[in-house]
Amino acid sequence: MTVFKAYLKVLLSSKFTIIIYVVMLIIFASLNIQNDSMDTNFTSSRPDVLIINNDENTGITKSLIDYISLNSNIIEIENDEEKINDALFYRDVNFIIYIPSKFRQDFLNGNMPNIEIKQTNDYKAQLAYNTLSKYLNTIETYRSYIKEEDKIIEKTNETLKTSTEVEISSSINNAALTQAKAFFNFSNFSMLAGCIFIICLIMTVFNNELISKRTIISSTKYKTLNRKLMLSNSLFAFSLCIIYILVSLILVKDVMFSIHGLLFIINLFAFTITVLTISFLLGKLTNNKEAINGMVNVISLGSSFLCGSFVPMEYLPNFVLKIAHILPSYWFVLSNEKISTLESFTITTLKPIIFNLLILLLFALIFIILSNVITKYKRKIA
């Protein structure tokens, strides 16, 4: 009880610093979700296509050009190879189709002419390629058993008019879940920055040389003292965690009053335990208040960028994600990603999340052991 009273006294003496710091972190987290709303409506994209027609614009050739024009943005560029290459390089056009001379005649004679293409190799170029291939495959099929050109074109156009309505359906509110995921992913930075800064700041008082010597000569064992200090520090860490949860109940209440919300909360609590132990370990390593700011920036910002808190995991290179595996933040953010995509809740679907939670608790155990080892070492050299 004596340790907790001393801790509480130190905590209250820094209340204004703590309040300002926590409020700033909460505001940044709240603003962050505004940039992560996701529109789940499907919209077909139209590539920019240039057609170089070296054949007569009639019959099957005209039908091909009309179909490409219907499904693409036709770009007009002077038939000059240097200008065409420049347009391709600067992405003024995604796909270039060279229709050879005698295309129509060769096709009707039973030969599939070679159509040359140039492309930017992006997704729009692939769309244009699929459109071209779809037309050529369809008209080739009809040509195999219909001889009249008009009939071939008519049947081809009838077939290609058949379209499929794309509808994205889900039993979950994807937009709300994306916002909730963004909010809790950002909490990786906020929890690390807030806990490391405040807990290390408080621990510098207990690491004071005079206080340390008094605790060494007392009958209190170092493991007991560490346990009491850890429990005292948990007061701030879990208070910050609860504040985060209360804010989430306001910003993404539709998600939070569901099983998804419960899983987000459980994941945040597990991460808070790990962050608490990290902060306690760092507090044991330094007595320098100026060094605390450096540790906050390196650890909180570094892990947030590496582990997908600021930049979504799907945009990070594989080698970065492999490095991130050694950081607790990776497993926390990975769980948030998995929770946001859950549509059913079974042992199978929840198993990856449970595994990630156990990894976080394992990290916490490792940090506790390291804190005791460091404390024992410092006592020997004191």
Beta strands, then each sheet from edge to edge (+ up, - down):
strand 1: 48-53
strand 2: 73-74
strand 3: 95-99
strand 4: 116-119
sheet 1: 2+ 1+ 3+ 4-
end
